[in-house]
Amino acid sequence: MLLAACGQPTVHRTTEKLSTFDVQEPPAEAAPPSPAGRQIAYDYTVTYAFDRPVVAQVQGAQLALCRKLGAARCMVVRSTLHTPGPEEHVSSDEALLLVDARLATGINQRLDALASEGGARLSERASTAEDVTRRVIDADAKVRAKQALAERLLAIIGSGKGNVGELVQAERAYATTQEELDAARQERAGLAQRVAMSSVTISYVYKDRADDQSAIGASLRSAGETLSNSLAALITAVVAAFPWLILGGGVLAGLRWVARRRGWRRPWRRKVTDPDE
């Protein structure tokens, strides 16, 4: 009994350490939607058509406007610009902007105005809205759950209770939880960015002639190519046959010379004699 009594504190302490270390991650509670309403992420696409090679000027003016507004309201993510050569009649370029969702309508109108001033016309426009409310709620709940678990594990490590193996295991669990917490925070920040900043994808399409003129021009070019190919084939045939023509002419001239020397006559030039003579 005495031995059992002496061992009771140790057994109780070990049991306490195990129950304390056996921390279950709290369930991710769904937070109620924010008073501001649902979380909507908007994306815009617009296409400008050009019949003159002025894409560089229009794109430059639009990107300058975005940079002038500042990164908090407009950011140039990427842009491409291809200068068409003398023989190129069609080219396409693109720019991707991130704009403050609250200012998206006004910024799009200013972009349209710059394009119109540069001689472009609006060819196509589209917008999409994605409801990310549930994803935002889940991300918030995940962050809170991972944060609570990390705090509990840190408390266990700080208490120093348990043997070396248990403390090492707790430290590893804490490190893993911290990584998961960082990932959850990044996901939440990315969703917040999606809602706060709308993407605007701008396409610039340059075509230097109308469709009917292009069709006529294409037909003329096709006819010209056919004619040039035929002439090329004829020239090739003549060049290939030229040596044989020279050789054949030489052989024919030689035969005629031999015939004259030997007095040969062609059948139709021989004198026809009367059988009675």
Backbone as numpy.savetxt, mean C-alpha at the origin, in Angstrom:
# Nx Ny Nz CAx CAy CAz Cx Cy Cz
2.36 -33.53 70.58 1.53 -32.33 70.58 2.39 -31.09 70.58
3.49 -31.18 71.41 4.37 -30.02 71.50 5.01 -29.74 70.15
5.46 -30.83 69.51 6.07 -30.64 68.19 5.06 -30.08 67.19
3.87 -30.58 67.31 2.85 -30.06 66.39 2.56 -28.62 66.66
2.54 -28.26 67.97 2.27 -26.86 68.31 3.39 -25.97 67.86
4.63 -26.47 67.99 5.76 -25.65 67.56 5.76 -25.46 66.05
5.26 -26.44 65.37 5.28 -26.31 63.90 4.13 -25.56 63.35
3.15 -25.20 64.17 1.97 -24.53 63.62 2.28 -23.19 62.99
3.09 -22.32 63.63 3.34 -21.02 62.98 3.97 -21.17 61.61
4.92 -22.11 61.49 5.58 -22.29 60.20 4.59 -22.75 59.14
3.77 -23.71 59.54 2.77 -24.18 58.58 1.83 -23.06 58.21
1.40 -22.27 59.15 0.50 -21.16 58.88 1.16 -20.11 57.99
2.45 -19.85 58.23 3.15 -18.84 57.44 3.30 -19.32 56.00
3.64 -20.60 55.84 3.78 -21.13 54.47 2.45 -21.11 53.73
1.42 -21.49 54.42 0.09 -21.46 53.80 -0.29 -20.04 53.41
0.05 -19.10 54.24 -0.26 -17.70 53.94 0.50 -17.23 52.71
1.78 -17.65 52.64 2.57 -17.23 51.49 2.02 -17.82 50.20
1.64 -19.09 50.24 1.12 -19.72 49.03 -0.20 -19.09 48.60
-1.07 -18.84 49.59 -2.36 -18.25 49.23 -2.19 -16.83 48.75
-1.19 -16.13 49.28 -0.94 -14.76 48.83 -0.35 -14.75 47.43
0.55 -15.71 47.14 1.17 -15.74 45.82 0.21 -16.24 44.75
-0.75 -17.05 45.16 -1.70 -17.59 44.18 -2.72 -16.52 43.81
-2.22 -15.53 43.10 -3.05 -14.38 42.75 -3.70 -14.63 41.41
-4.99 -14.58 41.37 -5.73 -14.72 40.12 -5.96 -13.33 39.52
-5.79 -13.28 38.22 -6.04 -11.99 37.54 -7.51 -11.64 37.67
-7.83 -10.46 38.17 -9.23 -10.08 38.34 -9.93 -10.04 36.99
-11.19 -10.40 36.96 -11.91 -10.40 35.68 -11.99 -8.99 35.11
-11.90 -8.94 33.79 -11.96 -7.64 33.12 -13.39 -7.14 33.14
-13.62 -6.14 33.95 -14.96 -5.58 34.06 -15.21 -4.60 32.93
-16.33 -4.71 32.32 -16.68 -3.81 31.22 -17.08 -2.47 31.79
-16.32 -1.45 31.41 -16.64 -0.11 31.88 -17.80 0.44 31.07
-18.62 1.25 31.67 -19.74 1.84 30.93 -19.23 2.81 29.88
-19.96 2.99 28.80 -19.54 3.94 27.77 -19.36 5.33 28.36
-18.40 6.04 27.79 -18.11 7.38 28.29 -19.29 8.30 28.01
-19.45 9.33 28.81 -20.56 10.26 28.59 -20.52 10.92 27.22
-19.31 10.99 26.65 -19.18 11.66 25.36 -19.88 10.89 24.24
-20.28 9.64 24.50 -20.97 8.86 23.47 -20.09 7.78 22.91
-20.50 7.26 21.78 -19.78 6.16 21.15 -18.48 6.64 20.55
-17.53 5.71 20.43 -16.22 6.02 19.88 -16.21 5.62 18.41
-16.16 6.61 17.53 -16.24 6.38 16.09 -14.93 6.84 15.44
-14.38 5.98 14.60 -13.17 6.32 13.84 -13.56 6.54 12.38
-13.20 7.70 11.84 -13.58 8.06 10.47 -12.36 8.00 9.55
-12.60 7.56 8.32 -11.58 7.54 7.27 -12.18 8.15 6.01
-11.37 8.95 5.32 -11.82 9.63 4.11 -10.88 9.30 2.96
-11.45 9.16 1.77 -10.67 8.99 0.54 -11.22 9.96 -0.50
-10.32 10.54 -1.27 -10.71 11.50 -2.30 -9.77 11.33 -3.49
-10.31 11.48 -4.69 -9.53 11.37 -5.91 -9.71 12.64 -6.73
-8.59 13.23 -7.15 -8.60 14.42 -8.01 -8.08 14.02 -9.38
-8.77 14.49 -10.42 -8.38 14.20 -11.80 -7.76 15.45 -12.42
-6.69 15.25 -13.19 -5.96 16.34 -13.84 -5.86 16.04 -15.33
-6.01 17.10 -16.15 -5.73 16.97 -17.57 -4.50 17.77 -17.97
-3.83 18.33 -16.98 -2.56 19.03 -17.18 -1.56 18.54 -16.14
-0.27 18.54 -16.45 0.74 18.04 -15.51 1.02 19.03 -14.38
0.04 19.25 -13.52 0.20 20.20 -12.41 -0.02 19.50 -11.07
0.16 18.18 -11.05 -0.04 17.44 -9.80 0.92 17.91 -8.73
2.16 18.16 -9.11 3.17 18.55 -8.12 2.78 19.84 -7.42
2.26 20.82 -8.17 1.88 22.09 -7.56 0.71 21.91 -6.59
-0.30 21.15 -7.00 -1.47 20.96 -6.14 -1.10 20.16 -4.90
-0.38 19.08 -5.09 0.02 18.28 -3.93 0.91 19.08 -2.99
1.82 19.86 -3.54 2.68 20.68 -2.70 1.90 21.68 -1.87
0.88 22.31 -2.47 0.06 23.27 -1.73 -0.73 22.58 -0.63
-1.26 21.40 -0.90 -2.04 20.69 0.11 -1.16 20.21 1.27
0.01 19.69 0.97 0.91 19.26 2.04 1.41 20.44 2.86
1.64 21.57 2.18 2.06 22.77 2.91 0.97 23.24 3.87
-0.29 23.17 3.44 -1.41 23.52 4.32 -1.43 22.61 5.54
-1.25 21.32 5.33 -1.27 20.37 6.45 -0.15 20.67 7.43
1.04 20.88 6.93 2.17 21.14 7.83 1.99 22.47 8.56
1.37 23.43 7.90 1.14 24.72 8.54 0.18 24.61 9.71
-0.78 23.69 9.63 -1.73 23.50 10.72 -1.08 22.91 11.96
0.04 22.23 11.80 0.73 21.63 12.94 0.39 20.17 13.11
1.32 19.43 13.72 1.14 17.98 13.85 -0.05 17.61 14.71
-0.47 18.48 15.62 -1.61 18.16 16.48 -2.93 18.18 15.70
-2.97 18.92 14.59 -4.20 19.02 13.80 -4.10 18.34 12.44
-2.90 18.23 11.91 -2.72 17.58 10.61 -1.29 17.06 10.50
-1.16 15.84 10.03 0.16 15.21 9.92 0.26 14.49 8.58
1.37 14.72 7.88 1.63 14.04 6.61 2.28 12.70 6.93
1.57 11.62 6.67 2.10 10.28 6.94 3.00 9.83 5.81
2.55 9.99 4.58 3.38 9.64 3.42 2.83 10.34 2.19
3.69 10.44 1.17 3.27 11.03 -0.10 4.18 10.50 -1.20
3.62 10.36 -2.39 4.39 9.94 -3.56 4.14 10.94 -4.68
5.17 11.17 -5.49 5.05 12.11 -6.61 5.89 11.58 -7.76
5.24 11.39 -8.89 5.89 10.90 -10.10 5.71 11.94 -11.19
6.82 12.44 -11.71 6.75 13.43 -12.78 6.68 12.70 -14.12
5.58 12.84 -14.86 5.44 12.12 -16.13 6.42 12.63 -17.17
6.96 11.70 -17.97 7.87 12.06 -19.04 7.12 12.53 -20.27
7.87 12.91 -21.32 7.22 13.42 -22.54 6.29 12.40 -23.19
6.61 11.13 -23.08 5.80 10.09 -23.71 4.75 9.49 -22.78
4.71 9.95 -21.53 3.74 9.41 -20.57 2.49 10.29 -20.56
1.36 9.67 -20.74 0.10 10.40 -20.79 -0.78 10.14 -19.57
-0.41 9.18 -18.74 -1.19 8.85 -17.55 -0.24 8.58 -16.39
-0.54 9.13 -15.23 0.24 8.86 -14.02 -0.67 9.02 -12.81
-0.27 8.42 -11.71 -1.05 8.50 -10.47 -0.12 8.65 -9.29
-0.53 9.47 -8.33 0.24 9.71 -7.11 -0.71 9.68 -5.92
-0.14 9.75 -4.72 -0.97 9.58 -3.53 -0.36 10.33 -2.36
-1.21 10.69 -1.41 -0.78 11.29 -0.15 -1.72 10.80 0.95
-1.15 10.54 2.12 -1.94 10.09 3.27 -1.74 11.08 4.41
-2.85 11.63 4.91 -2.81 12.60 5.99 -3.59 12.06 7.18
-3.19 12.49 8.37 -3.97 12.28 9.59 -4.41 13.65 10.08
-5.71 13.85 10.20 -6.24 15.16 10.58 -7.09 15.02 11.84
-7.17 16.11 12.57 -8.02 16.14 13.76 -9.46 15.82 13.34
-10.04 14.80 13.95 -11.38 14.38 13.55 -12.40 15.50 13.67
-12.21 16.40 14.62 -13.15 17.50 14.79 -13.05 18.53 13.67
-11.89 18.55 12.99 -11.66 19.54 11.93 -11.66 18.91 10.54
-12.00 17.64 10.45 -11.87 16.92 9.18 -12.69 17.55 8.06
-13.91 17.94 8.35 -14.77 18.52 7.31 -14.18 19.81 6.75
-13.75 20.69 7.64 -13.17 21.95 7.19 -11.87 21.75 6.43
-11.02 20.83 6.89 -9.76 20.59 6.20 -10.01 20.00 4.82
-10.96 19.09 4.71 -11.29 18.52 3.40 -11.78 19.60 2.43
-12.55 20.54 2.94 -13.02 21.63 2.08 -11.86 22.49 1.59
-10.91 22.75 2.46 -9.75 23.55 2.05 -8.88 22.79 1.06
-8.76 21.48 1.23 -8.02 20.67 0.26 -8.71 20.70 -1.10
-10.04 20.64 -1.11 -10.78 20.73 -2.37 -10.56 22.07 -3.05
-10.55 23.13 -2.26 -10.36 24.46 -2.83 -8.98 24.58 -3.47
-7.96 24.06 -2.82 -6.61 24.11 -3.39 -6.53 23.30 -4.68
-7.19 22.15 -4.71 -7.18 21.34 -5.92 -7.91 22.04 -7.06
-9.04 22.67 -6.76 -9.79 23.38 -7.79 -9.00 24.56 -8.33
-8.34 25.28 -7.45 -7.52 26.41 -7.89 -6.38 25.94 -8.80
-5.88 24.73 -8.57 -4.79 24.22 -9.38 -5.22 23.59 -10.69
-6.51 23.56 -10.98 -6.99 23.02 -12.24 -7.45 21.58 -12.17
-7.61 21.04 -10.97 -8.08 19.66 -10.84 -9.60 19.64 -10.65
-10.17 18.51 -10.90 -11.60 18.32 -10.64 -11.78 17.12 -9.71
-12.81 17.21 -8.89 -13.10 16.13 -7.95 -13.67 14.93 -8.72
-12.97 13.82 -8.67 -13.40 12.62 -9.40 -14.18 11.65 -8.52
-13.77 11.51 -7.27 -14.43 10.54 -6.39 -14.16 10.91 -4.94
-15.16 10.65 -4.10 -15.01 10.89 -2.66 -15.76 9.79 -1.91
-15.18 9.33 -0.82 -15.82 8.30 0.01 -15.39 8.49 1.45
-16.24 8.06 2.36 -15.92 8.13 3.79 -16.47 6.88 4.47
-15.75 6.41 5.47 -16.17 5.24 6.24 -16.10 5.58 7.72
-17.00 4.99 8.48 -17.05 5.18 9.93 -17.01 3.82 10.61
-16.07 3.65 11.52 -15.93 2.39 12.25 -16.22 2.63 13.73
-17.16 1.89 14.27 -17.51 1.99 15.68 -16.53 1.13 16.49
-15.66 1.77 17.24 -14.65 1.06 18.04 -14.97 1.16 19.53
-16.22 1.45 19.86 -16.59 1.62 21.27 -16.29 0.36 22.07
-16.70 -0.79 21.58 -16.48 -2.04 22.30 -14.99 -2.32 22.46
-14.22 -2.06 21.44 -12.78 -2.29 21.53 -12.14 -1.37 22.56
-12.60 -0.13 22.62 -12.07 0.81 23.61 -12.42 0.35 25.02
-13.66 -0.10 25.22 -14.09 -0.58 26.54 -13.26 -1.80 26.95
-13.07 -2.73 26.02 -12.29 -3.93 26.33 -10.84 -3.58 26.64
-10.28 -2.64 25.89 -8.89 -2.25 26.14 -8.75 -1.59 27.51
-9.69 -0.74 27.89 -9.65 -0.12 29.22 -9.75 -1.18 30.32
-10.65 -2.13 30.14 -10.81 -3.18 31.14 -9.55 -4.04 31.25
-8.92 -4.32 30.11 -7.70 -5.11 30.14 -6.58 -4.38 30.86
-6.47 -3.08 30.64 -5.44 -2.30 31.33 -5.67 -2.32 32.83
-6.90 -2.14 33.26 -7.19 -2.14 34.70 -6.89 -3.50 35.33
-7.25 -4.58 34.62 -7.01 -5.92 35.17 -5.52 -6.21 35.28
-4.76 -5.89 34.23 -3.32 -6.12 34.27 -2.65 -5.24 35.32
-3.14 -4.02 35.47 -2.58 -3.12 36.47 -2.81 -3.67 37.88
-4.01 -4.17 38.15 -4.31 -4.73 39.47 -3.45 -5.96 39.75
-3.28 -6.83 38.75 -2.47 -8.02 38.93 -1.01 -7.65 39.18
-0.51 -6.67 38.43 0.88 -6.25 38.63 1.08 -5.69 40.03
0.13 -4.93 40.54 0.26 -4.38 41.89 0.26 -5.49 42.95
-0.54 -6.51 42.77 -0.57 -7.62 43.73 0.74 -8.40 43.71
1.23 -8.67 42.52 2.51 -9.38 42.43 3.64 -8.56 43.02
3.62 -7.27 42.78 4.66 -6.41 43.34 4.60 -6.38 44.86
3.40 -6.43 45.40 3.26 -6.47 46.86 3.83 -7.76 47.42
3.63 -8.88 46.75 4.18 -10.15 47.20 5.70 -10.11 47.17
6.25 -9.58 46.08 7.71 -9.50 45.97 8.27 -8.59 47.05
7.60 -7.47 47.30 8.08 -6.53 48.31 8.00 -7.07 49.72
7.07 -7.97 50.00 6.92 -8.51 51.35 8.05 -9.46 51.70
8.68 -10.07 50.69 9.78 -10.99 50.95 9.34 -12.31 51.52
8.08 -12.61 51.52 7.59 -13.87 52.06 7.79 -14.98 51.04
8.10 -16.16 51.55 8.29 -17.30 50.67 9.75 -17.61 50.47
10.01 -18.77 49.91 11.40 -19.15 49.66 11.89 -18.51 48.37
13.14 -18.82 48.05 13.76 -18.19 46.88 13.03 -18.56 45.60
12.66 -19.82 45.45 11.97 -20.25 44.24 10.65 -19.55 44.03
9.91 -19.36 45.12 8.62 -18.68 45.01 8.80 -17.21 44.64
9.81 -16.58 45.21 10.05 -15.17 44.89 10.50 -15.00 43.43
11.34 -15.93 42.97 11.77 -15.87 41.57 10.58 -16.05 40.64
9.71 -16.99 40.99 8.51 -17.22 40.18 7.61 -15.99 40.18
7.49 -15.35 41.33 6.68 -14.14 41.41 7.27 -13.02 40.56
8.59 -12.90 40.56 9.24 -11.85 39.76 9.03 -12.11 38.27
9.10 -13.37 37.86 8.86 -13.70 36.46 7.41 -13.39 36.08
6.49 -13.74 36.95 5.08 -13.44 36.68 4.85 -11.94 36.59
5.55 -11.19 37.44 5.41 -9.73 37.41 5.95 -9.16 36.09
7.11 -9.68 35.64 7.68 -9.20 34.39 6.75 -9.49 33.21
6.18 -10.70 33.20 5.24 -11.04 32.13 4.00 -10.15 32.16
3.50 -9.90 33.37 2.32 -9.05 33.51 2.61 -7.63 33.06
3.81 -7.13 33.35 4.18 -5.78 32.92 4.22 -5.68 31.40
4.75 -6.73 30.74 4.76 -6.73 29.28 3.34 -6.71 28.72
2.48 -7.51 29.30 1.09 -7.53 28.85 0.39 -6.21 29.14
0.75 -5.59 30.25 0.17 -4.29 30.58 0.61 -3.23 29.58
1.89 -3.25 29.22 2.38 -2.29 28.22 1.68 -2.48 26.88
1.49 -3.75 26.49 0.80 -4.02 25.22 -0.64 -3.54 25.26
-1.31 -3.74 26.40 -2.69 -3.27 26.53 -2.76 -1.75 26.48
-1.81 -1.09 27.10 -1.78 0.37 27.05 -1.54 0.87 25.63
-0.65 0.21 24.90 -0.41 0.60 23.52 -1.66 0.42 22.66
-2.36 -0.69 22.89 -3.61 -0.91 22.15 -4.63 0.18 22.46
-4.74 0.54 23.71 -5.69 1.59 24.09 -5.28 2.93 23.49
-3.98 3.22 23.50 -3.51 4.47 22.91 -3.75 4.49 21.40
-3.55 3.34 20.75 -3.80 3.28 19.31 -5.26 3.52 18.96
-6.15 2.96 19.76 -7.58 3.20 19.52 -7.95 4.66 19.76
-7.36 5.24 20.80 -7.62 6.66 21.05 -7.13 7.52 19.89
-5.98 7.13 19.32 -5.45 7.85 18.16 -6.38 7.70 16.96
-6.91 6.49 16.76 -7.82 6.25 15.65 -9.06 7.13 15.74
-9.56 7.32 16.95 -10.76 8.13 17.14 -10.44 9.61 17.01
-9.32 10.03 17.57 -8.98 11.45 17.59 -8.52 11.97 16.24
-7.83 11.13 15.45 -7.27 11.55 14.17 -7.87 10.71 13.05
-8.44 11.37 12.06 -9.03 10.69 10.91 -8.02 10.64 9.77
-8.00 9.53 9.06 -7.10 9.41 7.91 -7.77 9.98 6.66
-6.98 10.69 5.87 -7.45 11.25 4.60 -6.49 10.76 3.52
-6.96 9.88 2.66 -6.15 9.34 1.57 -6.50 10.09 0.29
-5.50 10.75 -0.29 -5.71 11.58 -1.48 -5.02 10.90 -2.67
-5.77 10.70 -3.75 -5.22 10.14 -4.99 -5.23 11.23 -6.06
-4.13 11.33 -6.78 -4.00 12.30 -7.88 -3.83 11.51 -9.18
-4.76 11.68 -10.11 -4.73 10.95 -11.37 -4.58 11.95 -12.51
-3.48 11.82 -13.26 -3.21 12.73 -14.38 -3.44 11.98 -15.69
-4.27 12.59 -16.56 -4.54 12.04 -17.88 -4.63 13.21 -18.84
-3.76 13.26 -19.85 -3.60 14.48 -20.62 -4.56 14.62 -21.79
-5.54 13.74 -21.93 -6.48 13.87 -23.04 -7.81 13.26 -22.66
-8.86 13.68 -23.38 -10.19 13.14 -23.11 -10.28 11.71 -23.60
-11.33 11.03 -23.16 -11.47 9.61 -23.50 -11.60 9.39 -25.00
-12.41 10.25 -25.69 -12.59 10.04 -27.12 -11.30 10.30 -27.87
-10.58 11.37 -27.46 -9.30 11.64 -28.09 -8.32 10.52 -27.82
-8.38 9.97 -26.63 -7.49 8.86 -26.31 -7.81 7.66 -27.19
-9.12 7.40 -27.42 -9.50 6.27 -28.26 -9.02 6.46 -29.69
-9.23 7.70 -30.23 -8.77 7.98 -31.59 -7.25 7.87 -31.66
-6.59 8.47 -30.68 -5.14 8.40 -30.67 -4.64 6.97 -30.58
-5.32 6.17 -29.76 -4.92 4.77 -29.63 -5.10 4.03 -30.96
-6.21 4.33 -31.67 -6.44 3.69 -32.96 -5.37 4.09 -33.97
-5.06 5.39 -34.01 -4.03 5.85 -34.93 -2.67 5.24 -34.60
-2.38 5.17 -33.30 -1.10 4.57 -32.92 -1.06 3.09 -33.29
-2.21 2.42 -33.13 -2.26 1.00 -33.50 -2.06 0.81 -35.00
-2.73 1.69 -35.79 -2.58 1.60 -37.25 -1.14 1.89 -37.65
-0.54 2.89 -37.03 0.85 3.21 -37.33 1.79 2.07 -36.98
1.53 1.45 -35.84 2.37 0.32 -35.46 2.22 -0.84 -36.43
0.97 -1.08 -36.89 0.75 -2.17 -37.85 1.48 -1.89 -39.16
1.39 -0.63 -39.64 2.06 -0.28 -40.88 3.58 -0.39 -40.74
4.10 0.11 -39.64 5.54 0.04 -39.44 6.01 -1.40 -39.32
5.22 -2.24 -38.68 5.59 -3.65 -38.57 5.59 -4.33 -39.94
4.59 -3.97 -40.78 4.54 -4.55 -42.12 5.74 -4.11 -42.95
6.07 -2.83 -42.89 7.24 -2.33 -43.62 8.52 -2.99 -43.12
8.59 -3.15 -41.81 9.79 -3.79 -41.26 9.91 -5.23 -41.74
8.77 -5.94 -41.80 8.81 -7.32 -42.30 9.21 -7.37 -43.77
8.69 -6.40 -44.58 9.04 -6.36 -46.00 10.52 -6.09 -46.19
11.04 -5.12 -45.43 12.47 -4.80 -45.53 13.32 -5.99 -45.13
12.88 -6.67 -44.09 13.63 -7.85 -43.65 13.66 -8.92 -44.74
12.50 -9.12 -45.39 12.44 -10.12 -46.46 13.33 -9.74 -47.63
13.32 -8.45 -48.01 14.15 -7.99 -49.13 15.63 -8.15 -48.80
16.01 -7.75 -47.61 17.41 -7.86 -47.21 17.85 -9.32 -47.18
16.96 -10.19 -46.68 17.30 -11.61 -46.62 17.43 -12.22 -48.02
16.60 -11.76 -48.97 16.62 -12.34 -50.32 17.65 -11.70 -51.23
18.21 -10.55 -50.86 19.11 -9.81 -51.74 20.33 -10.64 -52.18
21.02 -11.31 -51.27 22.17 -12.11 -51.73 21.78 -13.20 -52.72
20.62 -13.82 -52.50 20.18 -14.87 -53.42 19.79 -14.29 -54.78
19.24 -13.09 -54.79 18.93 -12.44 -56.06 20.20 -12.16 -56.85
21.23 -11.70 -56.16 22.50 -11.43 -56.84 23.09 -12.73 -57.40
23.06 -13.77 -56.56 23.60 -15.05 -57.01 22.80 -15.60 -58.19
21.47 -15.52 -58.11 20.65 -16.01 -59.22 20.88 -15.21 -60.49
21.03 -13.88 -60.35 21.29 -13.07 -61.53 22.63 -13.41 -62.16
23.64 -13.67 -61.32 24.94 -14.05 -61.87 24.90 -15.37 -62.61
24.18 -16.35 -62.02 24.07 -17.65 -62.70 23.33 -17.50 -64.03
22.26 -16.72 -64.05 21.50 -16.52 -65.29 22.35 -15.83 -66.35
23.12 -14.83 -65.93 23.98 -14.14 -66.89 25.04 -15.08 -67.45
25.57 -15.95 -66.60 26.57 -16.91 -67.08 25.99 -17.88 -68.08
24.79 -18.36 -67.83 24.15 -19.29 -68.76 23.88 -18.61 -70.10
23.46 -17.37 -70.07 23.20 -16.65 -71.32 24.50 -16.47 -72.11
25.58 -16.23 -71.42 26.87 -16.05 -72.12 27.31 -17.36 -72.77
27.16 -18.46 -72.04 27.53 -19.76 -72.61 26.64 -20.08 -73.80
25.37 -19.76 -73.71 24.45 -20.05 -74.82 24.83 -19.26 -76.06
25.23 -18.01 -75.89 25.62 -17.22 -77.06 26.89 -17.77 -77.69
27.83 -18.21 -76.86 29.09 -18.72 -77.40 28.86 -20.02 -78.18
27.95 -20.81 -77.74 27.73 -22.09 -78.39 26.60 -22.04 -79.43
26.03 -20.91 -79.58 24.99 -20.76 -80.60 23.66 -21.37 -80.21
23.44 -21.55 -78.94 22.14 -22.09 -78.52 21.06 -21.05 -78.75
19.94 -21.56 -79.17 18.80 -20.67 -79.34 17.64 -21.17 -78.48
16.85 -20.20 -78.16 15.66 -20.58 -77.41 14.70 -21.31 -78.32
13.90 -22.21 -77.84 13.01 -23.00 -78.70 12.11 -22.16 -79.57
11.62 -21.07 -79.04 10.70 -20.26 -79.85 11.38 -19.41 -80.90
12.75 -19.35 -80.81 13.48 -18.58 -81.81 14.06 -19.47 -82.91
13.95 -20.80 -82.77 14.47 -21.68 -83.80 13.59 -21.60 -85.07
14.22 -21.73 -86.22 13.50 -21.64 -87.49 12.68 -22.90 -87.69
11.43 -22.69 -88.01 10.53 -23.80 -88.23 10.67 -24.25 -89.69
11.03 -25.53 -89.93 11.23 -26.06 -91.28 10.03 -26.87 -91.71
9.76 -26.79 -93.03 8.63 -27.53 -93.59 9.00 -29.00 -93.69
8.17 -29.91 -93.28 8.50 -31.35 -93.34 8.67 -31.85 -94.77
8.03 -31.15 -95.80 8.12 -31.61 -97.18 9.45 -31.25 -97.81
10.15 -30.26 -97.19 11.42 -29.84 -97.79 12.47 -30.93 -97.61
